[in-house]
């Protein structure tokens, strides 16, 4: 069954995703190293990004979207795009998507109870600022992860079926409890469930849908195919040639320690995935995370690779040195 089936049926996941939730998150299933990557570390550098209002470096750019010539960054300083006080509970942006001047943001804010209480913000970009055009919320929004524009509405991934209990609870997820949903004027409806931690989502040029199943080490397509990647996929972007650029977590164990501040570095990897053939090209691989640790997203444009990471400062930029 593909993702286009509107009925909510359980989809299978491999044994890799089975077991205790925390152990599955931290250990995961290993992947062998691949061949030479398109961009060697010597082809790349880390570019400092600062908050124009404070001059402070921006860290934690965990998702990226392209709006015309502009990069939209999902990071705490993204609050500068929006007038102060416009968003109740403040901004903790997570997955983002851009379509022309429209921007959708999963705001995983922390509510008064200390629990994650996400809403989806719909913004209109103009002149370097963003106007709040709409806000979506609902009882099933507590596990929202990423969004994509689709058929006049929004697709969204829910990485679990239960609400996380505060920040630490975001690491505790039952296997195969994720889903893909549609957010439109009718509310929220399920396209597919039983996904092994549904993470990044992207719409392909032919209208197909791709979802990253982090626990299963694969990208699931709406035609029912499941494409393996060398690690655990996080965010997805679509290159001009229609291939998916996949932020890959090589080791969930090391990533989990890095995410929670117990390890300074975590491996980083980016691949390009051909949805038609399933072929994988390694774009960047840094087994020790020496340049930018814990990369979660990459974007290819005009021969350059740009990447962000969950905790590190700045952006990785590969190629385009002239």
C-alpha positions in Angstrom: 0.0 0.0 0.0 1.3 3.5 -0.9 1.0 6.7 1.0 -1.8 7.9 -1.3 -4.2 5.5 0.2 -6.4 7.7 2.4 -7.4 4.9 4.7 -5.4 4.7 7.9 -3.8 1.2 7.8 -0.8 -0.1 9.6 2.4 -0.3 7.4 5.1 -2.8 8.1 8.6 -1.9 9.4 11.8 -4.0 9.5 13.2 -5.7 12.6 15.7 -2.9 12.8 13.0 -0.7 14.4 11.9 -3.3 16.9 12.8 -3.4 20.6 12.8 -1.0 23.5 12.1 2.6 22.3 15.1 4.2 24.0 17.5 1.5 22.9 16.2 1.6 19.4 16.9 5.3 19.3 20.4 5.2 20.7 21.6 2.0 19.1 19.8 1.7 15.8 21.0 -0.5 13.0 24.5 0.0 11.6 25.5 0.8 8.0 28.7 0.1 6.2 30.8 3.1 4.9 30.4 3.9 1.3 32.6 5.1 -1.5 34.1 8.6 -2.0 31.7 11.4 -1.5 31.2 14.2 -4.1 32.4 16.8 -1.6 35.5 16.0 0.5 36.0 17.9 3.7 38.6 19.9 2.0 35.9 21.2 -0.4 33.8 22.5 2.5 33.9 25.1 5.1 31.7 26.2 8.0 30.2 29.7 7.5 29.2 31.7 10.5 25.6 32.9 10.6 24.7 35.7 13.0 21.6 37.2 14.3 21.4 40.7 12.7 19.6 42.1 15.8 22.1 40.9 18.4 25.2 39.9 16.5 25.2 36.6 18.2 26.1 33.4 16.3 23.1 31.2 15.4 23.3 27.5 16.3 20.9 24.6 15.8 19.9 25.2 12.1 18.2 21.8 11.9 16.1 22.5 8.8 16.5 24.6 5.6 14.2 25.7 2.9 14.8 27.7 -0.3 12.5 30.6 -1.1 13.7 32.1 -4.4 17.3 33.2 -3.8 16.9 33.2 0.0 17.7 30.4 2.4 15.1 30.1 5.2 16.7 28.6 8.4 14.9 26.8 11.1 16.7 27.9 14.2 15.8 29.7 17.4 16.9 33.1 15.9 14.2 32.6 13.3 12.0 34.5 15.7 13.6 37.6 14.3 11.5 37.1 11.1 8.3 37.5 13.1 7.3 40.6 15.1 7.8 40.2 18.9 4.8 38.8 20.6 3.1 37.7 17.4 3.4 34.0 18.4 2.0 33.0 21.8 4.5 30.8 23.7 7.4 31.9 21.5 9.2 30.2 18.7 11.0 26.8 18.8 10.9 26.1 15.0 11.4 22.5 13.8 10.4 21.3 10.3 9.8 24.1 7.7 8.7 24.3 4.1 8.6 27.1 1.5 6.5 27.6 -1.6 7.2 30.9 -3.3 6.6 33.6 -0.6 4.7 31.1 1.6 6.3 29.5 4.6 5.0 26.8 6.9 6.7 26.1 10.3 6.2 23.4 12.8 6.6 25.4 16.0 7.5 22.9 18.8 7.0 25.4 21.5 6.9 24.3 25.2 3.6 25.0 26.8 2.9 26.1 30.3 2.7 22.5 31.5 6.3 21.9 30.4 5.2 19.6 27.5 5.8 20.1 23.9 2.8 21.9 22.4 3.3 22.3 18.7 1.4 24.5 16.3 1.8 25.1 12.6 2.5 28.6 11.6 1.7 29.8 8.0 3.7 32.9 7.1 3.9 35.3 4.2 7.5 36.5 3.4 8.0 40.0 2.3 11.1 42.3 2.5 13.0 40.1 4.9 10.1 39.9 7.3 7.3 37.4 7.8 3.6 38.1 8.4 1.6 35.6 10.3 -1.1 34.5 7.8 -2.5 31.6 9.7 -2.1 29.2 12.6 -3.2 25.5 12.8 -3.5 23.6 16.0 -5.3 20.5 17.2 -5.2 17.6 19.6 -3.1 15.4 17.3 -0.5 18.1 16.7 1.6 17.2 19.8 3.9 14.9 17.7 4.3 16.9 14.5 7.8 16.9 13.1 8.0 18.2 9.5 5.7 19.8 6.9 5.4 20.2 3.1 3.0 22.1 0.8 0.7 19.7 -1.1 -2.5 20.1 -3.1 -3.5 23.4 -1.5 -2.9 22.2 2.0 -0.1 20.8 4.0 1.4 17.4 4.6 2.9 16.8 8.0 4.7 13.9 9.7 3.9 12.8 13.2 6.9 11.0 14.5 4.9 9.1 17.2 1.4 8.4 18.3 1.8 9.8 21.9 2.6 13.2 23.1 6.2 13.7 24.4 6.5 14.6 28.1 8.7 17.6 27.9 12.0 17.8 26.0 13.5 14.5 27.4 10.3 12.7 26.3 11.1 13.5 22.7 13.6 10.7 22.7 11.2 8.1 24.0 9.2 6.8 21.0 7.5 3.5 20.4 8.6 1.8 17.3 6.3 2.0 14.2 4.1 4.6 15.8 4.6 7.4 13.3 2.2 8.6 10.6 1.7 11.0 7.7 -1.2 13.4 7.8 -2.9 16.1 5.7 -3.7 19.4 7.3 -6.4 21.3 5.5 -9.6 23.2 6.1 -11.3 20.0 7.2 -8.7 19.5 10.0 -6.3 16.6 10.1 -6.6 13.3 8.4 -4.3 10.3 8.2 -2.8 9.2 4.9 -0.5 6.4 6.4 0.4 5.1 9.8 2.7 2.5 11.3 5.8 4.4 10.2 9.1 3.9 11.9 9.6 7.5 13.3 8.2 9.6 10.4 10.6 12.5 10.1 11.3 14.5 6.9 8.7 14.8 4.2 9.0 16.1 0.7 6.8 16.4 -2.5 8.6 15.2 -5.6 8.3 16.9 -9.0 5.9 14.3 -10.3 3.6 14.9 -7.3 4.7 11.8 -5.3 5.5 12.0 -1.6 8.6 10.9 0.2 8.8 10.3 3.9 11.9 9.6 5.9 11.5 6.7 8.3 14.4 7.4 10.7 14.2 4.1 12.7 14.0 1.9 9.6 16.9 3.5 7.7 14.8 4.1 4.6 12.7 6.6 2.6 9.2 5.5 1.8 7.5 6.7 -1.4 3.8 7.1 -2.1 3.9 4.4 -4.8 4.8 1.9 -2.0 8.5 1.6 -2.7 10.9 1.7 0.2 14.4 3.0 -0.6 17.3 2.2 1.8 19.8 4.9 2.7 23.2 4.5 4.5 22.0 5.4 8.0 19.0 6.9 9.5 17.3 9.6 7.4 16.2 12.9 8.9 15.2 15.9 6.8 14.6 15.8 3.1 15.0 18.4 0.4 14.5 18.2 -3.4 17.3 19.2 -5.8 16.6 20.8 -9.2 17.1 17.4 -10.9 14.4 15.8 -8.8 16.7 13.8 -6.5 16.2 13.9 -2.8 19.0 15.3 -0.6 18.9 13.3 2.6 20.4 14.3 5.9 21.6 11.0 7.3 22.4 10.1 11.0 25.1 7.5 10.8 24.8 6.5 14.5 21.7 7.1 16.5 23.7 6.3 19.7 26.2 9.1 19.1 23.6 11.4 17.8 21.4 10.9 20.9 24.4 11.7 23.2 25.2 14.8 21.1 21.6 16.0 21.0 21.3 15.8 24.8 24.7 17.6 25.4 26.6 14.5 26.6 28.9 14.4 23.6 30.5 17.3 21.8 30.4 15.8 18.3 28.4 13.3 16.3 29.0 11.9 12.7 27.5 13.7 9.8 26.5 12.4 6.4 24.5 13.6 3.4 23.4 11.6 0.4 21.4 12.2 -2.8 18.7 9.6 -3.5 17.2 9.0 -6.9 13.5 8.3 -6.4 13.2 6.5 -9.7 16.1 4.0 -9.3 16.8 4.1 -5.6 20.5 4.8 -6.5 22.4 6.6 -3.7 25.2 9.1 -4.2 27.3 10.1 -1.2 27.5 13.9 -1.1 29.4 14.4 2.2 30.7 12.1 5.0 32.4 13.2 8.2 32.6 10.1 10.5 33.8 12.1 13.5 31.8 15.3 12.8 34.9 17.4 12.8 33.5 20.2 10.5 29.8 20.4 11.5 28.7 17.7 13.9 25.2 16.2 13.9 24.0 17.4 10.4 20.3 16.9 10.0 19.6 18.6 6.6 21.3 19.4 3.3 20.3 21.4 0.2 21.8 21.3 -3.3 21.6 24.5 -5.4 23.8 25.7 -8.2 26.4 23.1 -7.6 26.8 24.0 -3.9 25.8 21.9 -0.9 24.6 23.7 2.2 23.9 21.9 5.4 22.7 22.6 8.9 23.0 20.7 12.2 20.9 20.2 15.3 23.3 21.9 17.8 26.4 23.3 16.0 26.9 26.9 15.1 26.7 28.0 11.4 26.2 26.3 8.1 28.4 23.8 6.2 29.0 25.1 2.6 30.6 22.8 0.1 31.7 23.9 -3.4 31.3 27.3 -4.9 34.7 28.6 -3.9 35.2 30.1 -7.4 
